C-alpha cells in the first residue's frame, strides 16, 4: 500500500488544477505520515490516559473517580483515601457548583392541555388529572360541558377526553388508579398519596404509605409530590428545615412554582441578615424563574428589590416580560369563564 503522502499527491495530480504535485504543502504530508493509520483495518485507536490525583501515576487504568464531584481520578481506593483531606474543599466547591447548575436551570414545561392545546397553567387548581385515561386537562376544559357525537349536551358527568363516567364507586375508583400506577404514571401515584393521607375515595388512611407514594411520584417527575413531602417536615418543627429546603429544591427543579418562590424568600432573608449580595442574587434568580411560571408574588418581590436599589432594572424588566409571556400563553376565555364560575377553577 502507498503512503498517505503519495496517496494525497496522486489525488491532487489527478484533478485538473494548476497546482504541481511538487508544490504540495510538506507540513500537511508530514502530519499525515505521523498519524497512526492502519491501511489494512482502516481504523484508528485512541488511548485516553488519566493521572492519579494523589501519586501522579499515568495510565489508561486510572479509573477510580471521586464519586462526589467526578472531577479527579485515582489509581485505587487507597490513593483516594490519602488524597481526601487535600481534595475536600475543592470537591465541596465543585459539588455546590454542580448543584446550583441544576437548581437554577429552567424547569421543564408541562405538556399542553390535551383538548384545547393551550399551555397548561402552573397553578394546581388550573388543571386536573383524569385517572380514567391518564390525561391532565386544564380547568377550562374540565368546566366546559361534554357533548355526544350528535352535538347534544351530555347530562351525566363524564371525562371530557375519553367520555368515561366520573361518578363511580370507590372500588372502581381505586381500580382505575391502580391500573395507572402499574404503568408508572406519576400523577396516579401523587393523587393516590393524597387520598391515602386523608383516607378518602376508598383508600384507608395511612400517612407512612402516603409518603411512600409521594416519593415514588417525585421520582417519576411529579413536582407537587415533593412539595407535599416538605409540608410534613414543616409541621414537625424548625429542626427539620434542612429537609424542608431539600424537598423544596427537588420540587422547584421539576417546576413547582410555590417551592421556587419559597426558596427565593429564604435567600432574600439570608441577604437581609448578612447584607450578602450572593443571597440577594440567588433570591433574584429564584424569583425570576417563578415569575416566568406565573407567580405574581415573585414578581412583586423583584419589584421591591428593584425599588430598594438591590435589583437592576434589566432584571425587573426581564421578569415582567417572562410573566406577561406566561399569561399570554395560558389565558383563554374558556378558562376565565371557569374561574369566574368557581374559585376551584382559578388558574392564575
C-alpha positions in Angstrom: 0.0 0.0 0.0 1.2 3.5 -0.8 1.9 6.0 2.0 -0.6 8.8 2.9 1.8 11.4 1.2 1.8 9.5 -2.1 -2.0 9.0 -1.9 -2.6 12.7 -1.4 -0.2 13.6 -4.2 -2.0 11.2 -6.6 -5.4 12.7 -5.8 -4.2 16.2 -6.4 -2.4 15.4 -9.6 -5.4 13.6 -11.0 -7.6 16.7 -10.6 -7.5 19.3 -13.4 -6.0 22.1 -11.4 -2.9 24.2 -12.0 -1.1 23.1 -8.9 2.0 20.9 -9.5 2.4 18.0 -7.2 5.8 19.1 -6.1 4.3 22.2 -4.5 2.1 20.2 -2.1 2.5 21.7 1.4 5.1 19.4 3.1 3.7 20.1 6.5 0.4 18.6 5.6 2.0 15.5 4.3 4.4 15.2 7.3 1.3 15.3 9.6 -0.4 12.6 7.5 2.7 10.4 7.8 2.8 10.8 11.5 -0.9 9.7 12.1 -1.4 6.2 13.3 -3.4 4.8 10.3 -3.6 1.1 9.6 -4.1 0.6 5.9 -5.2 -3.0 6.5 -8.0 -2.3 9.0 -8.7 1.3 8.2 -9.3 2.0 11.9 -7.7 4.4 14.4 -7.3 3.6 18.1 -7.4 6.4 20.7 -5.9 5.7 24.1 -7.1 8.1 26.8 -4.6 8.5 29.7 -5.6 9.7 33.1 -3.4 10.9 36.0 -3.9 9.9 39.6 -4.5 13.0 41.7 -2.6 11.5 44.6 0.5 9.8 43.4 0.7 11.2 39.8 0.8 7.9 38.1 -0.4 8.0 34.5 -2.3 5.2 32.6 -5.5 4.1 31.0 -6.4 2.2 34.1 -6.7 5.2 36.4 -10.5 4.9 36.6 -11.3 5.3 40.3 -13.2 8.6 40.1 -14.3 10.8 43.0 -17.9 9.8 43.4 -19.0 13.3 44.5 -17.5 15.8 42.0 -16.4 13.4 39.3 -13.5 15.8 38.6 -10.4 13.8 39.7 -9.2 10.2 39.2 -7.2 7.8 41.4 -5.3 4.5 41.0 -7.3 2.8 43.7 -9.3 3.3 46.9 -6.1 3.7 48.9 -5.0 6.8 46.8 -8.5 8.2 47.1 -8.4 8.0 50.8 -4.9 9.5 51.2 -5.9 12.5 49.0 -9.3 13.1 50.7 -8.1 15.9 53.0 -6.4 17.8 50.2 -9.3 17.4 47.8 -12.1 18.1 50.3 -12.5 21.9 49.8 -12.3 21.8 46.0 -14.6 18.8 45.9 -17.3 20.6 48.1 -16.9 23.8 46.0 -17.4 21.8 42.7 -20.4 19.8 44.2 -22.0 23.1 45.1 -21.4 24.4 41.6 -23.0 21.3 40.0 -25.9 21.6 42.4 -26.6 25.2 41.5 -26.4 24.4 37.8 -29.3 22.0 38.3 -31.1 24.2 40.7 -31.2 27.3 38.5 -31.7 25.5 35.3 -35.1 26.4 33.6 -37.5 23.7 34.7 -39.3 21.5 32.1 -42.6 22.9 30.8 -45.7 20.7 31.3 -47.5 19.2 28.3 -50.2 21.4 26.8 -53.8 20.6 27.6 -54.9 17.5 25.5 -58.2 19.2 24.4 -57.6 22.9 23.9 -53.8 22.5 23.2 -53.1 25.7 25.2 -50.2 25.9 27.7 -51.0 24.2 30.9 -51.3 26.5 33.9 -48.7 26.1 36.7 -51.3 26.7 39.4 -52.6 23.3 40.7 -56.3 24.5 40.6 -55.8 25.2 36.9 -55.7 21.6 35.9 -56.9 18.1 36.9 -55.7 14.6 36.4 -58.1 12.1 34.9 -57.4 8.5 36.1 -59.7 7.0 33.5 -57.4 7.9 30.6 -54.3 9.2 32.4 -54.7 12.7 30.8 -54.2 16.1 32.5 -56.8 18.6 31.4 -57.0 22.3 32.1 -59.7 23.9 34.3 -61.4 25.4 31.2 -61.9 22.1 29.5 -63.0 20.4 32.8 -65.6 23.1 33.3 -67.0 23.1 29.8 -69.9 20.8 29.0 -69.4 17.5 27.3 -71.3 16.8 24.0 -72.0 13.5 22.3 -71.3 12.7 18.7 -74.7 14.2 17.7 -73.9 17.5 19.3 -76.2 17.1 22.3 -75.0 18.1 25.7 -74.4 15.1 27.9 -76.2 15.3 31.3 -74.1 12.6 33.0 -70.7 13.8 34.3 -68.1 12.3 32.0 -64.4 12.8 31.3 -64.1 15.5 28.6 -61.3 13.5 26.9 -62.3 9.8 26.9 -66.0 10.1 27.8 -65.7 7.7 30.7 -68.2 8.1 33.6 -66.7 10.1 36.5 -69.3 9.1 39.1 -68.1 5.6 40.0 -68.0 3.5 43.2 -64.9 3.5 45.4 -63.7 0.1 44.3 -63.8 1.2 40.6 -62.1 4.5 41.5 -59.3 2.6 43.3 -59.0 0.1 40.4 -58.5 3.0 37.9 -55.6 4.4 39.9 -54.0 1.0 40.5 -54.1 0.4 36.7 -52.4 3.7 36.0 -49.8 3.1 38.7 -48.9 -0.2 37.1 -47.6 1.8 34.1 -45.7 4.2 36.4 -48.0 7.2 36.0 -46.5 9.9 38.2 -49.8 11.7 38.7 -51.6 8.5 39.7 -49.0 8.0 42.5 -49.4 11.6 43.5 -53.2 11.5 43.8 -53.2 8.1 45.5 -50.8 9.6 48.1 -53.2 12.4 48.8 -56.2 10.0 49.1 -54.2 7.8 51.4 -53.1 10.7 53.6 -56.8 11.8 54.0 -58.4 8.3 53.9 -60.9 9.1 51.2 -62.2 7.7 47.9 -61.8 4.1 49.0 -58.3 4.4 50.5 -57.5 3.7 54.1 -55.7 6.4 55.9 -52.0 5.7 56.3 -49.5 8.6 56.4 -46.5 6.3 56.0 -47.9 4.8 52.9 -48.8 8.3 51.6 -45.2 9.4 51.9 -44.1 6.3 50.0 -46.5 7.1 47.2 -45.4 10.7 47.1 -41.7 9.7 47.0 -42.4 7.4 44.0 -44.4 10.2 42.3 -41.5 12.6 42.8 -39.0 10.1 41.4 -41.2 9.8 38.3 -41.2 13.6 37.9 -44.3 14.9 39.8 -43.2 18.2 41.4 -46.2 18.6 43.8 -45.3 15.3 45.4 -42.0 16.7 46.7 -43.9 19.8 47.9 -46.3 17.7 49.9 -43.4 15.8 51.5 -41.8 19.1 52.5 -45.0 20.2 54.3 -44.8 17.1 56.5 -41.5 18.3 57.9 -42.7 21.9 58.4 -45.3 20.5 60.8 -42.6 18.8 62.9 -40.6 22.0 63.6 -37.6 24.1 62.8 -35.2 21.2 63.4 -36.2 19.7 60.1 -35.8 22.8 58.0 -32.8 21.2 56.2 -35.1 18.5 54.9 -37.8 21.1 54.0 -35.3 23.0 51.9 -34.1 19.8 50.3 -37.6 18.9 49.1 -38.4 22.5 48.1 -35.3 22.3 45.8 -36.4 19.0 44.3 -39.9 20.4 43.7 -38.6 23.6 42.2 -36.3 21.8 39.8 -39.3 20.0 38.5 -41.3 23.2 38.0 -43.2 23.7 41.3 -43.9 27.5 41.5 -44.6 27.8 45.2 -41.5 25.9 46.2 -39.4 28.1 43.9 -40.9 31.2 45.5 -40.2 30.0 49.0 -36.6 29.3 48.1 -36.4 32.9 46.8 -37.8 34.2 50.1 -35.3 32.2 52.1 -32.4 33.5 50.1 -33.7 37.1 50.4 -33.8 36.6 54.1 -30.2 35.5 54.1 -29.3 38.6 52.1 -31.1 40.8 54.6 -29.4 39.1 57.6 -25.8 39.4 56.5 -26.2 42.0 53.7 -24.9 39.4 51.3 -25.1 40.2 47.6 -24.8 36.5 47.0 -28.0 35.9 48.9 -29.9 38.5 47.0 -28.5 37.3 43.7 -29.7 33.8 44.4 -33.1 35.2 45.5 -33.5 37.1 42.3 -32.7 34.0 40.2 -35.4 32.1 42.1 -38.0 34.9 41.8 -37.3 35.4 38.1 -37.9 31.7 37.3 -41.0 31.7 39.4 -42.3 34.9 37.7 -41.8 33.1 34.3 -44.1 30.4 35.6 -46.8 32.8 36.5 -46.0 33.7 40.2 -47.2 37.2 40.8 -45.8 37.2 44.3 -42.3 36.6 43.0 -42.8 39.5 40.6 -43.7 41.7 43.5 -40.6 40.6 45.4 -38.4 41.6 42.5 -40.2 44.9 42.3 -39.4 45.6 46.0 -35.8 44.7 45.5 -35.7 47.0 42.5 -37.3 49.8 44.4 -34.7 49.3 47.2 -31.9 49.5 44.8 -30.8 45.9 45.1 -32.2 44.5 41.8 -31.1 46.0 38.5 -33.6 47.5 36.1 -32.8 44.8 33.5 -33.7 42.0 36.0 -37.1 43.6 36.8 -37.8 44.1 33.1 -36.9 40.5 32.2 -39.2 39.2 35.0 -42.1 41.4 33.7 -41.6 40.1 30.2 -41.5 36.5 31.3 -44.6 36.9 33.5 -46.5 38.6 30.7 -45.5 35.9 28.2 -46.7 33.2 30.5 -50.1 35.0 30.9 -50.5 35.4 27.2 -49.9 31.6 26.7 -52.3 30.4 29.4 -55.2 32.8 29.2 -58.3 31.9 27.4 -62.0 32.9 27.5 -63.0 29.4 28.5 -60.6 29.3 31.4 -61.7 32.8 32.5 -65.3 31.7 32.5 -64.5 28.6 34.6 -62.5 30.7 37.1 -65.4 33.2 37.4 -67.8 30.4 38.0 -65.9 28.8 40.9 -62.7 29.6 42.8 -61.6 25.9 42.4 -61.1 26.6 38.7 -58.8 29.6 39.2 -55.7 29.2 37.1 -53.5 32.3 37.6 
